Amino acid sequence: MKLNVGAVCGPGGSKKNKTGHWRSFRPKVDPEACNGCGICFMYCPDASIKIVDKICIIDYEYCKGCGICAHECPRDAITMEEERK
């Protein structure tokens, strides 16, 4: 029996509900400072961060701009910038 409840967990779990337009600030990654430690990934409440080739990549379609990644980054490789729309 297959149970289809419509719940999908993980990054981009809701393809129809892209939440990135909610933010006022966006995280910006300095690739020279980022060492891919993954701490930002672990703390991101939206699961909108992945580590590719030891660099933090942010999915801006789902990032709400909470700033937790920037706060937790031990190398200050992530800064928050005002969103320009």
Beta strands, then each sheet from edge to edge (+ up, - down):
strand 1: 25-29
strand 2: 49-52
strand 3: 55-58
strand 4: 78-82
sheet 1: 1+ 4-
sheet 2: 2+ 3-
end
